[in-house]
């Protein structure tokens, strides 16, 4: 891989939906890497409680405050509220790198399955709703259990990063690499994000069968 990785050490990171396990897990790992992290929620009180449970350079606020103040914003909200939440934050997110890690999934007796999204994927929906933002898709396959486990020092994972803005995808690849053991790998244009989001259903099936926290590694890169 190219060693021309931008310096992202001073970037502040906001996480919308940061009170969920994935959001809290990412917040914890980025805080350990020395980033200022802002956890967002519809309830500022819930966000503050989540931030306090993590400690370090992490604070909580309502989603609007986090979207306005953070340099890079990660979207980790439930799929059901994806469009409406982003529409309400369009102004605050203008000009920012917005990293969408939402997986539109359904669940039934046979397990998890990918949902059809009118725009093609959650990331493409974000790009449509946020025309003034630089939308990148990433962090779909990171195990919340591993992120939150204090006994796991390194996470054996490649994060696939998709987008149409090279500077933005380079930045997000570099941010992924701030988590020990993790590598950011460019995975193509945003139009292919549906494959990455849908693959999460396969990983859930793997994890259930093998009682694991499976991730992905890309070979020969």
Buried (B, 14 or more C-beta within 10 A) or exposed (E): EEEEEEEBEEBBBBBBBBBBEBBBBBBBBBBBBEBBBBBBBBBBEBBBBBBEBBEBBBBBBBBBBBBBBBBBBBBBBEBEBBBEBBEBBBEBBEEBBBBBBBBBBEEEEEBBBBBEBEBBBBBBBBBBBBEEBBBBBBBBBBBBEBBBBEEBEEBBBBBBBBBBBEEBBBBBBBBBBBBEBBBBBBBBEBBBBBBBBBBBBBBBBEBEEEEEBBBBEEEEE
